[in-house]
Amino acid sequence: MAEEELLTRMEADLDRDSNNGSIAKHEDDGYAAANVSVSSYAIRDDNYDSEDVPLLPQSDDPYFDNIPLLTLSTKEHWISASLARPTQKLRWCLSYLKTLPSYLSVHLRSPGRLLKSALPTYCTPSRIPPPRQGPTAYLDSLRGYAAVIVYIFHLYDQWGDLSWRRFPFVSTFFGGPGMVSVFFVISGHVLGYGLLLSMHRREEGRMLQGLASALFRRYLRLYGSVVVAMILTLVLMRLGGYKGVYLYKPYHEDMIEQLKDWFVDLFNFCNPFSGQITDIHNDWPLGSSYLPQMWTIPVEFRGSIFLFAFCAAICKLTAKARMIVMGVVIFMAYCWQAAYIVEFTGGLLIAQISLVRDPERISGPSSLTVPMTTNAQPAPRPRLSLLSKMAHTALFIVAFLLLGENDAGQTQLRLWGSFPWVYLTKMVPPWWREQARYLFWLSWGSLGLVYSLEFFPTLRRPLEWRVSHYIGDISFGVYAMHVPVGMGLRLECLDSWRKAWAGEANWGYLLQALVITFLVLTAADYFTQLDRAVVRLGRSFQQRVFTKW
């Protein structure tokens, strides 16, 4: 009797599903749709570094883990395609191939549309994404301007120069080493912000997912982009536009020898366990002879891994205990001359303080940046007192001045002479090696700069302009391409052209600078599009290999 009753109940369920639609299916569809809306919100922009935002928990549906922008219709199509016989899949492929000629004909009939898509983004302002709002959106712009200053430093700074470039505050615009410190502070702030949110919300699943995603993709995110830059540099080198800079001359006449040298150089550079990885530039850190400025990437990777491990270690502490531990780590890192650890941890500490001072962020959306719309405005912060505004402004000015210090003790400034460095250098711990002493005050300057911008929003208004966001979008492209495109083309052809047409006239140097800047920004724009593909590749690879727990 029990078996007959069970069979009768199963037949009734089948009849109800076939006639009225499965209730379970509709519930599953509703959950998938809700999950998709959240996923598309969190992964809304390929331009934004996806490691900076921990991924949201995956759907309970095993067929649709982390498939962005999935609608109900595409879900049903996915189910039918996955359950279809091979012949049905073949028919679907043939139908797709049949529509391909019509698709190409439509696009080829409009060469204007094709040309517009091939132009740099700045030529078509409609393709530039609108400014984003969020607690860390301004840091993208700050990273962009820091990359521009590194470009200025490499192309126009001169060793031991005491010209107008050494005026107080002007020297900061030629202070490439200080901007590298700013990079590390920004990374510590942005990479740790989402993890700190999960700690405050006590979301263990999100915390684990964020750490796993960030650790899994970080190597590909950093070194994958370097591989793309190295390939472009090799192509430019074979075209005669770049033969190396400074003491690095990797150019070979023979193509086979060139490829061998390029591969060995890339293989050695991609070693994350090298003992040459250091943030002290005068110690000849691990780098590439094709792209010497990329010595910061191994340091960035090592600092990121430390940050993720550190976040895992402090995730169960209270907010007050976390800040105390961060302070201890910063103090010990200063004792051990590990300036980049100071900067990563300091950026994380600034993010922690911002969450403590502004608890509304904890209850708000988890995404670091959201599209700016009329319906989504950031929550206003408590108004600062006049004394607080003056203190943050003074801190910004002092930090900006400190970032004007240059490599290897170039502390002389026009107008002020050795002031204030004659006093500041005496405050550097005496056990610090001579090669590393310049990093001490650069780390303080970078921390002070980000701190003042974080807690006095008026100071960061220029970073919220649309052009600032565009500079932030192409920041890594500027950093990667300014040496082979800017310095390479200047040494190989632009210097000779300037001397032939303008001699030593100032207008010749100005015209040359404008041409180089245009070429660097254009190359950075195209590189950014390739860099986004690297981000998508890493995300896609993660979705394929990650399993649901």
Steps between C-alpha positions, in 0.01 A plus 500: 500500500781738579663442160169556314437819697853624416454430128163679501656807667787509247257484207299786651814711536599435140155597376505822701848594369404435138171689518573794726879520502725382778475712811855409587616614159334839539649545844841413360452746215411774742807430710724497194359831381553656842851359515578637154395850592736496797786348299467753222511776761817366658678422171379797307814628335787314337709815533498474877754266647286205600740384767419817690140386550444154652251299299153449637397150612418272212151380419371177649418389147801288390443583133529875538784579739618855434350546153458879473208669327300176477133547421216252524495446125873434479474268797233290328714497186800388708300213648373387161846525345669308782240220481478487123638219287822564301297534180295780652818677608631469146179653363535789742859563386394490134219747564749731672735479201211585268437825686869597499508633138201726562661629819824580318317663209316735734822612666702520181236722338567764763875572491442794733388269777797271439740794501349640818551171681864493386577851626635565850239552766575871540396556136146381577394646835182293494715189555656644816308358796332757726672591825448243772396570854624299791729513800813408302417637153729801545797267553479388137550861393783547749670189360464646150665831587775314685569302181518827303756636748708184458489562124618861553774379734641248255492728198592840641671466837877545506742359755641764733307776324448816707290691247138605537413130530627516860272780618296400806180317401604512133746221573205274590387506136840350412501263799456155353624311810235668714226394261609137529439530874156646423428195280562265791285699744214504249532124449488436874188716533309364200592132529415490869185712503259228387658247735463739793134545412449125522674497838274772638190323367626163626438342160729199510387365163560829323833540675619155391373554145672837480833369625490195274411708195761767569781254569413281203492780244761742633797346319321489166368852552845650550733281296249435221488872425879515508516221239272704274721806547812294428350368176413852385850616594656218298294597195599866537864397537498296179342796321795718603314726742664378820841356583513538876563777752761585763747213534254248357563424132306181422484556124652226278546512125423130463133415548569159655738648755245770574227247572731294721603806700138617528377163626780463757442854622125439536551163669735647760275799560194282569673321788305606813749322729808694391724635774551819299147628565537821700356850504846657533572612147870551564535128584430401138164329563363228275383656176500469124759640264218564251278686749725621785217684676320170562723422800206616712274213385675224701494730803130564441433126478694421816332784688158380382563146622612636836186713520266208428676279755492781755126552446441130556696521825305796643152420368377372840624803697299800605545825309704652783724193524549500123622861504739426786648202314533710183688765696736239643569358153572850364742569786683170455515544122670836554748328730570239230528756213199345323349824372261331257347299788452830684318641198276198438410471869458876530252503213310220673503696827355807326220283361433360848485847655259618229262213580514578872435870441225440245291199612246566222746345257469169681124487449523629141573310176808281499624616161785748524370713218154544358387679185413861569129553451246742635358225721831373643692769680755436772382555853619838632771490762485699822619855446854573608585778738715790387791371706470155341495651150811703574679196644420280198603777259830548683560124493434495124750783441772338712442160337517652152830666591645176638418318176729743319807326643698318235720194480833460678493814712416758232348721766616841383216736413520838331406796724517291818833328446529194721199595714315302630703193408802599706282436804281219368790278397625503859169345608542193278588196716880476505500126422333558163739434213602796288325356193167484684497825695311693231201264543437599862342840438346395170292244689387764748415737217294242311308401814433863587380576148247216489389563859423868437313422178300225671374712788467844336287447186544860384865429421411220260246685287744527205534121517126469435508678163424289196845555352652383829302178484621446144862549608434248776354251253815503286744532792661159457524560126687827561733324742567209264532689170676825588847342488489314164274753325602824670868454578562257214360716222663810645844340498463332161345778293337795678823641646667508160193658339486769770868586458463517122192724500517703823848458642503587871204737485245469778212467256667192356513330839138598564383361167694180559342461845151541354567239231642252751207552738253442218676178397520370858132570572397334175711192566369488858141513375549204266696310766215551747263321265738202493540522877124468543516179300757369751257581783217320320727203431587466867136526603392246239775258601395528863137429415602187311719348769339617825258254658198564717542416868 
